[in-house]
Amino acid sequence: MRKKLANLAVATLCIAALAGQAAAQTPASPGAAPAPSDAQVAPKKWDVERVRCSDLLAASEDDRASAVMFYYGYLAAKANIHVIDVSKIEANIGKVMNQCTATPGTTVPQAFRQALGPHKKS
C-alpha cells in the first residue's frame, strides 16, 4: 500500500510540474493562449495515459527528467516487467525523447511503445 501511495505521489508531482511548465509558456503569437493539454481532466488532475510528448517537451529539464523516469517505471509495471537493466535506461530514454521530438502530438506512453517496442524497456 505504501508503495502504491509513493508511486501516486511521484506521478502527481511529475504531472503537476508538467502542468506548471505548460501554463508558464508564452504564446506562439501575440494574443494567442497556449493550447490546454488533453491530459488535464480536471483542476490538478491529469490522466497519465493522455499526457502528450508536447507537454513533456515543454517542461523544464528537471521536470522532464522526473516525468520520464516516472513513465519508465509506470510503463514497465504495466507491462509486468520486474527486472530492468539500468545500463540501458539512458539510451532508452534517448530513443523515447527522439520519438517525442519527431511526433509531439503522440502521448508519452505511445512514444515509449514506438521507441522501445513491447518489453524492450528493461
Order of alpha helices (4+ residues) and beta strands (2+ residues): alpha-beta-beta-alpha-alpha-alpha-alpha
